[in-house]
Amino acid sequence: MRTTVQLPTELLRAAKAEAAARGETLKEFLTRAVTHELGSAAPRPQNERVRLPLIGSAKPGAVDVTSAGIEAVFAAEDAEKHAGRA
């Protein structure tokens, strides 16, 4: 369904930039944002790529992956992504 929404210029620019950074369209970004605010799970496109974190290794050819290590990578990515939003 189509609708018209008037947003402040800076908010629209920020939404477009964030959508582009996530590799999604503005429509997908806004749909997910509104769905989140309404408290229900956003429908995920079936062709959406899954982005996995890169985990470095001190020993080439071998990576020791633990649940704690994965959580640390995700926490670091979240902190980096939200650093300028305080």
BAFI-3210 file (N, C-alpha, C; in Angstrom, 3 decimals, decimal comma, padded with zeros to 6 digits):
// residues 86
n [1|2|3|4|5|6|7|8|9|10|11|12|13|14|15|16|17|18|19|20|21|22|23|24|25|26|27|28|29|30|31|32|33|34|35|36|37|38|39|40|41|42|43|44|45|46|47|48|49|50|51|52|53|54|55|56|57|58|59|60|61|62|63|64|65|66|67|68|69|70|71|72|73|74|75|76|77|78|79|80|81|82|83|84|85|86]
n.u [000,849|000,495|001,537|001,782|004,252|005,368|008,519|011,020|013,727|016,411|015,979|014,978|017,222|019,052|017,755|017,807|020,578|021,235|019,752|021,044|023,591|023,025|022,441|019,882|016,644|015,021|012,317|012,264|013,745|012,159|009,783|010,627|011,355|008,920|007,433|008,920|008,431|005,741|005,766|005,808|007,159|009,152|008,495|010,809|012,592|012,855|015,058|017,051|020,354|022,461|024,516|027,535|029,815|033,313|035,927|038,981|042,227|045,066|046,597|047,100|044,716|043,391|040,750|039,561|036,528|034,201|031,211|031,312|033,259|031,966|029,821|031,288|032,303|029,903|029,013|031,048|030,696|028,097|028,583|030,324|028,673|026,691|028,037|028,129|025,602|024,675]
n.v [-001,163|002,233|005,322|008,692|010,289|012,878|013,812|015,304|016,903|016,229|013,865|012,171|012,073|010,799|008,339|007,342|007,116|005,226|003,030|002,536|001,895|-000,499|-001,998|-002,086|-001,146|002,074|001,717|-000,915|-000,468|001,450|-000,010|-002,091|-000,563|000,630|-001,672|-002,714|-000,758|-001,190|-003,586|-006,177|-008,962|-008,229|-009,003|-011,005|-010,617|-013,253|-013,400|-012,096|-011,377|-012,961|-011,568|-012,327|-012,085|-011,212|-013,126|-012,891|-014,532|-015,598|-017,598|-018,572|-020,242|-021,572|-021,194|-020,419|-020,655|-019,580|-019,432|-017,238|-015,728|-015,083|-013,571|-011,417|-010,295|-009,479|-007,636|-005,713|-004,827|-003,742|-001,697|-000,099|000,603|002,121|004,186|006,966|007,900|008,822]
n.w [000,000|-000,697|000,747|001,955|003,764|005,779|006,664|008,773|007,118|007,879|009,315|007,333|005,626|007,347|007,683|005,052|004,698|006,680|005,811|003,366|004,341|005,540|003,408|002,321|001,008|001,305|001,758|002,827|005,160|006,555|006,827|008,504|010,740|011,563|012,054|014,158|016,123|016,508|017,724|016,624|014,803|012,005|008,624|006,892|003,924|001,545|-000,096|001,184|002,106|004,443|006,837|008,115|010,872|010,577|011,764|013,158|013,139|014,912|014,034|010,882|008,832|010,819|013,052|016,173|017,307|019,602|021,589|023,300|022,017|019,606|020,603|021,611|019,245|017,969|019,910|019,778|017,134|017,342|019,198|017,712|015,572|016,825|018,010|017,390|018,017|020,437]
ca.u [000,000|001,254|001,097|002,722|004,643|006,285|009,553|012,009|014,776|017,556|015,559|014,919|018,610|019,639|017,109|018,353|021,972|021,250|019,270|022,132|024,663|022,579|022,216|018,457|015,956|014,374|011,041|012,539|014,185|011,017|008,854|011,179|011,314|007,532|007,075|009,576|007,703|004,435|005,993|005,694|008,321|009,109|008,690|012,128|012,592|013,495|016,318|017,948|021,631|022,846|025,859|028,209|030,999|034,628|036,646|040,396|042,950|046,507|047,217|046,422|044,146|042,669|040,005|038,937|035,279|033,406|030,024|031,756|033,957|030,962|029,117|032,200|032,337|028,641|028,993|031,955|030,033|026,996|029,167|030,856|027,561|025,902|028,945|027,828|024,163|024,321]
ca.v [000,000|003,475|006,419|009,805|010,662|014,006|013,690|016,372|016,637|015,529|012,510|011,409|011,835|009,793|007,057|006,887|006,720|003,984|001,968|002,235|001,234|-001,865|-002,682|-002,288|000,023|002,920|001,057|-002,026|000,107|002,060|-001,082|-002,759|000,377|000,754|-002,980|-002,791|000,119|-001,782|-004,736|-007,493|-009,310|-007,774|-010,084|-010,949|-011,047|-014,548|-013,269|-011,255|-012,001|-012,998|-011,028|-012,925|-011,310|-011,761|-013,429|-013,027|-015,630|-015,396|-018,734|-018,719|-021,541|-022,124|-020,201|-020,991|-019,914|-019,955|-018,590|-015,985|-014,973|-014,558|-012,504|-010,273|-009,681|-008,772|-006,487|-004,704|-004,257|-002,898|-000,494|000,723|001,118|003,082|005,104|008,372|008,152|009,120]
ca.w [000,000|-000,752|001,597|001,986|005,118|005,780|007,688|008,746|006,134|008,481|009,668|006,090|005,199|008,234|007,379|003,770|004,913|007,456|004,924|002,434|005,093|005,826|002,143|002,086|000,465|002,305|002,067|003,743|006,428|007,247|007,190|009,686|011,867|012,020|012,615|015,466|017,040|016,789|018,572|015,981|013,991|010,620|007,656|006,275|002,527|001,383|-000,813|001,968|002,434|005,844|007,016|009,252|011,257|010,276|012,994|012,856|013,755|015,032|013,342|009,587|008,519|011,961|013,831|017,366|017,478|020,764|021,756|023,915|020,973|018,687|021,320|021,692|017,917|017,784|020,829|019,226|015,957|017,811|019,809|016,632|014,779|017,589|018,721|017,161|018,182|021,828]
c.u [000,901|000,648|002,144|002,978|005,617|007,233|010,448|013,170|015,932|017,208|015,508|016,323|019,262|019,058|017,652|019,781|022,061|020,774|020,372|023,261|024,309|022,319|020,758|017,844|015,360|013,041|011,250|012,915|013,001|009,985|009,331|011,080|009,898|007,077|007,670|008,822|006,341|004,547|005,784|006,895|008,128|009,267|010,043|012,027|013,354|014,834|017,330|019,220|021,884|024,267|026,456|029,446|032,277|035,368|038,094|041,034|044,432|047,257|046,479|045,942|043,356|041,998|039,338|037,696|034,524|032,181|030,408|032,469|032,998|030,193|029,981|032,272|031,063|028,559|029,877|031,340|028,896|027,526|029,683|029,729|026,812|026,747|028,562|026,391|023,755|023,777]
c.v [001,234|004,494|007,510|010,178|011,831|013,871|014,916|015,963|015,837|014,091|011,629|011,099|010,750|008,413|006,491|006,389|005,397|002,810|001,563|001,492|-000,223|-002,661|-002,974|-001,021|000,839|002,298|-000,081|-001,509|000,664|001,007|-001,783|-001,855|000,504|-000,551|-003,137|-001,949|-000,448|-003,076|-006,088|-007,720|-008,857|-008,964|-009,909|-011,409|-012,366|-014,448|-012,395|-012,024|-011,925|-012,497|-011,594|-012,106|-012,008|-011,949|-013,701|-014,186|-015,298|-016,483|-018,948|-020,143|-022,171|-020,993|-020,920|-020,152|-020,478|-019,049|-017,236|-015,109|-014,338|-013,412|-011,249|-009,548|-008,882|-007,532|-005,363|-004,038|-003,331|-001,594|000,453|001,384|002,227|004,133|006,566|008,750|008,547|010,504]
c.w [000,000|000,202|001,524|003,433|005,007|006,962|007,637|007,824|006,717|008,869|008,421|005,578|006,043|007,945|006,062|003,938|005,665|006,607|003,948|003,126|005,391|004,553|001,863|001,529|001,614|002,720|003,068|005,134|007,221|007,660|008,453|010,913|012,431|012,661|014,004|016,493|017,416|017,579|017,934|015,076|012,550|009,683|006,977|004,830|002,380|000,670|-000,065|002,320|003,933|005,936|008,290|009,599|010,802|011,587|012,632|013,595|013,791|014,267|012,020|009,340|009,647|012,733|014,986|017,669|018,671|020,826|022,336|022,884|019,992|019,336|021,397|020,349|017,672|018,687|020,300|017,996|016,361|018,402|018,741|015,845|015,508|018,296|018,566|017,414|019,593|021,984]
res [m|r|t|t|v|q|l|p|t|e|l|l|r|a|a|k|a|e|a|a|a|r|g|e|t|l|k|e|f|l|t|r|a|v|t|h|e|l|g|s|a|a|p|r|p|q|n|e|r|v|r|l|p|l|i|g|s|a|k|p|g|a|v|d|v|t|s|a|g|i|e|a|v|f|a|a|e|d|a|e|k|h|a|g|r|a]
***
